[in-house]
Amino acid sequence: MARISKELVKRCDGKASLAPRHVIVVRVASFAFRFETVERLRKCIKYYEKKTRPSSRIAAKTLAADLGEDWRELRGWDVERWFERLPMYLLEEPKRQKVLKALSTALALAQTGKL
């Protein structure tokens, strides 16, 4: 059973904020997804809809365009993409379907304003 909520993001320095920020939190399959925008939620849904994973290789020209010409000096986790940090057990078929269902429900709630 997935738990979907909207949580207020607190500042680390303890100061009050005039513009409160919220994140969408989806807890499913012993993992918590946090999304700052609905667009990121859509990208995650698009990723989990694919059964076959794309190559993790990134062309050097693409990296240079995104990170600058000095991208070779960056550490490994500066270069990797968001979906490469996800646990591998979430890609097993039964869990992938659970995650996809929970994320789709969260998107529907966010679009209707019930979240």
C-alpha positions as CSV (number, residue, x, y, z in Angstrom):
1,M,0.0,0.0,0.0
2,A,1.5,3.3,-1.1
3,R,1.4,6.4,1.1
4,I,1.2,9.7,-0.7
5,S,1.5,13.1,1.0
6,K,2.6,16.6,0.6
7,E,5.2,17.9,3.1
8,L,6.6,21.3,3.9
9,V,10.3,21.6,3.4
10,K,12.1,23.1,6.4
11,R,15.1,25.3,6.0
12,C,18.3,23.9,7.4
13,D,19.4,27.2,9.0
14,G,16.3,27.5,11.2
15,K,15.1,30.8,9.7
16,A,11.6,31.4,8.7
17,S,10.7,31.5,5.0
18,L,8.2,33.8,3.4
19,A,7.7,31.4,0.5
20,P,7.1,28.0,1.9
21,R,8.0,25.1,-0.4
22,H,6.3,21.7,-0.5
23,V,7.4,18.4,-1.8
24,I,5.3,15.4,-2.9
25,V,6.3,12.3,-1.0
26,V,5.4,8.9,-2.3
27,R,6.3,5.9,0.0
28,V,6.1,2.6,-1.8
29,A,8.0,-0.7,-1.6
30,S,10.1,0.4,1.3
31,F,11.4,3.5,-0.5
32,A,10.4,7.2,-0.4
33,F,10.3,9.2,-3.6
34,R,10.4,13.0,-3.1
35,F,9.4,15.4,-5.9
36,E,9.7,19.1,-5.9
37,T,7.6,19.6,-9.0
38,V,5.0,17.7,-10.9
39,E,7.3,17.7,-14.0
40,R,9.8,15.6,-12.1
41,L,7.1,13.2,-11.1
42,R,6.1,12.9,-14.8
43,K,9.8,12.1,-15.7
44,C,9.9,9.4,-13.1
45,I,6.7,7.9,-14.3
46,K,8.1,7.9,-17.9
47,Y,11.2,6.1,-16.6
48,Y,9.3,3.4,-14.8
49,E,6.9,2.8,-17.8
50,K,9.9,1.4,-19.7
51,K,10.5,-2.3,-19.1
52,T,13.9,-2.1,-20.9
53,R,16.4,0.3,-19.4
54,P,18.3,2.7,-21.7
55,S,22.1,2.6,-21.8
56,S,23.8,4.4,-18.9
57,R,26.5,5.7,-21.2
58,I,26.5,9.4,-21.8
59,A,28.2,10.9,-24.8
60,A,31.1,13.3,-24.0
61,K,29.6,16.1,-26.1
62,T,26.4,15.9,-24.0
63,L,28.3,16.0,-20.7
64,A,30.4,18.9,-21.9
65,A,27.2,20.8,-22.9
66,D,25.5,20.1,-19.6
67,L,28.4,20.4,-17.1
68,G,31.0,22.5,-18.9
69,E,34.3,21.6,-20.5
70,D,35.9,20.6,-17.1
71,W,33.4,17.7,-16.6
72,R,36.3,15.2,-16.4
73,E,37.5,16.7,-13.1
74,L,34.1,16.2,-11.5
75,R,33.5,13.2,-9.1
76,G,31.4,10.3,-10.3
77,W,28.2,11.2,-8.4
78,D,28.3,14.7,-10.0
79,V,28.0,13.1,-13.4
80,E,25.4,10.4,-12.8
81,R,21.8,11.0,-13.5
82,W,18.9,10.8,-10.9
83,F,17.6,7.4,-11.9
84,E,21.1,5.8,-11.6
85,R,20.9,6.4,-7.8
86,L,17.6,4.4,-7.4
87,P,17.8,1.0,-5.7
88,M,17.9,-1.9,-8.2
89,Y,15.2,-3.9,-6.4
90,L,12.6,-1.2,-7.6
91,L,13.2,-2.4,-11.1
92,E,12.0,-5.9,-10.5
93,E,8.7,-6.4,-12.3
94,P,6.3,-6.7,-9.4
95,K,7.8,-3.7,-7.6
96,R,8.1,-1.7,-10.8
97,Q,4.3,-2.1,-11.3
98,K,3.7,-1.1,-7.7
99,V,5.9,2.0,-8.1
100,L,4.3,2.9,-11.4
101,K,0.8,2.6,-9.9
102,A,1.7,4.7,-6.8
103,L,3.4,7.4,-8.9
104,S,0.4,7.6,-11.3
105,T,-2.0,8.0,-8.4
106,A,0.2,10.7,-7.0
107,L,0.2,12.5,-10.3
108,A,-3.6,12.3,-10.5
109,L,-3.9,13.7,-7.0
110,A,-1.5,16.5,-7.7
111,Q,-3.3,17.5,-10.9
112,T,-6.7,17.6,-9.3
113,G,-5.5,19.6,-6.4
114,K,-6.5,16.9,-3.8
115,L,-3.0,16.5,-2.5
